Amino acid sequence: MNSPYTPESLMRLAIEKALEGMERGQSPFGCAIALGERLIACDHNGVLAGPDATAHAEITALRSACRNEGHYLLEGALVASTCEPCPMCMAALHWARVDTVVYGASIDDAAAAGFNELTIPAAQIVQLGRSRVQLQGGVLREECRALFDRWKERPDAVAY
């Protein structure tokens, strides 16, 4: 049976979650994870709330997904991230053995918004690590990039 989640529909959930996070004073990142027909996690960045430098949206969503599934492996999962995963997040997605990661904005877009990014593309992490994770960038890219513009307008916006 086919999943009801397409990369675009899952990305829209990640975008909604990023907006929710921004309303809570967090930065403009969201991530949604589907496994088969089920949405198993959808979370936003929690770095500032933690405070936890590792609480990127992908990490918080992975933590929730693993708890929900009762296992650290998420084989078959489709992950939608509003921004290209950083090296830490891409490694975690690899170790969780997700099948596919789609993302909207690029690491360069995040850096242009003021974030202190390690500008190592996710595709390079996948290649160097010989990961089986499939990557697809540019999914709803303009909508994801617009999150940065909206975030920068906030008086409480903090880049890290």
N, C-alpha and C positions, 0 to 999 in steps of 0.2 A: 504494500500500500504506500502511496506517495505521501510525503510530508505536506501538511497544509502551509508550511513556512517556506517562502522563497527568500533568497538573499535580500530582496527589497522589503518584503513585509517584516522580516526579522530586524532589518536595519531601522525601519520606522519605530519599532519598539525600543531599540537602543537610543534613538534620537529623543523619544518621549522621556526615557529614563534620564538622559543627560539633562534635559530641561528641568525635570523634577529635582535633580541634584543641584543645579544652579540655583533654584529657588531656595534650597537649603544652604546656600553659601559655598557649594562645592564648585570645582572646575568643570569645564564643558566636555565631559567624556562619558559615554554610556556603552554598555555591552549587553547583548542578549544571546542566550544559548538554547538551541533546540536539539532534542534528541528524538528522532522519529517524528511522531505526531505531537510530542509534548514540548512545551516551553519549560525548561528545567531551571532557568535562572535569567534574571534581568536586573542589572544593577548599574549604579553610577560610581564615579570616582569618589573615594572617601578619604583621600590623603589629609585634607585639612581637618576633617571631623575626628580622625583617629586619635591624635595625630599619628599617621603611619605612612611613611614614605613609599611603602610597597602597596598601598591600597588603591592601585590603579583600577579602572573599571573592569578590565579583563580579569584581574586577580580577584576582586570582590565577587565577580560573577562566577569565576571558577570555584571559589570557596563555597559559595551557595550551591552551585550545581553538584559538587562532590558530596556535600552534606545531604542534599536532596536525593542523590542516587545511592548514597551509602558506599561510595567507592571513589578512588582517585582517578580511575581511568574513564574517559568519556568517548570511547571509540564510537564512531558514527555521528558525532555531534557536528552541528553547523553553528558557527560562532559569527556574530555580527558585531563589529566594533566601530564606533563613530570615527576613530582615528587609527591609523596604522599602528599596530602593536610595537612598543619599544622592545629592545632586546630582552629585558626581563620578562615581559609579558609573552613575547613570542616563544621564549624558552619554556615557560610554564604551559603554554598551549601545546607545545610539542610533547612535553612530559605527560600531559593529560591524554595524549594520543587522539585529540580531536581530528576529525577528517578534513574540515574545510573552515577557513577563516576568511571572511569578507570584511573589508573596511572601506570607509568613506574618504575622509581627509587623510593627507599624507603626514609623515613626520615633519617634512619641511613646512607644511601648513601650521603645525603646532609650534614649531620654532619661530615662524613669522609672527605668531600671536604672542610670543614672549616666553614660551616654555623652554627650559634648559634641557633640550633633547640631545640624546646620543644619536647622531644622524647616521645610524647604521640601518639600512632598509631591512624590513622583515624578510624579504626575499633572500637577502644575503645570509641572514641567520639560518633560514631554511636550507639554503644551498650548502653552507659551510658545515651545518650539523647533519647533513644528509637526511633531513626530516621528510616524512611522507605527507605532512600537512600541505593541503592545497591552498593557495592564496589567490584572492581576487580583489584587487584594489579598485577604487573609484566608484563604489556602489553608493548612489545618492550623494556623490561627493559635494556638490554645491550646497545641499541641505546640511551636510555635516560641517562644511567650512563655515556656514552661516552661524553655527553654534559659537565659534570663536568671536565673531563680530558681536553677537548678542551678549556674550560673556564680558567682552571688553567694555561694554557700556555700563556695566554694573559698578557701583561705587565700592563694593566689597571684593572686586576681582583681584585675586592674588595668583601670580604666575610663580612657578617653582621649577 
